[in-house]
Amino acid sequence: MNDIPTKARGVVKERQNHQCARCGNRYQELHHRMRRREGLHGYENLVGLCGTCHRWVHKHPKQAVAEGYIIPIHVDDISAVPIHTFMGWLTFDSDGGSAFASEPKGQNCWVSASASL
């Protein structure tokens, strides 16, 4: 697998002020919300997490999907999937920015029991 480009690392660091998106502590790791081979290293696909939260994401995939930390491969627009952060619900865009988003209601359109993670 290719390494995450230095520019992408810097964009995420600036967007998140070096804070873990889930808990607000300092992050040490970058997580791909959609598998790398489908989502690549786009800014909307990368999220900074501390080691504890990164392990939580992989240990609890169904909850991580519901919170936007894992995006199923059938989703066409990663930037349309909000992520539940310590600051509330946000969306990440392809330019490296973020915006507050409404809390998803009920079963989200990107969550499917039969979806491949």
Buried (B, 14 or more C-beta within 10 A) or exposed (E): EEEBEEEBBEBBBEBBEEBBBBBBBEBEEBBBBBBEEBBBBBBBBBBBBBEEBBEBBEEBEEEBBBBBBBBBEEBEEBBBBBBBBEEEBBBBBEEBBBEEBEEBEEEEEBBEEEBEE
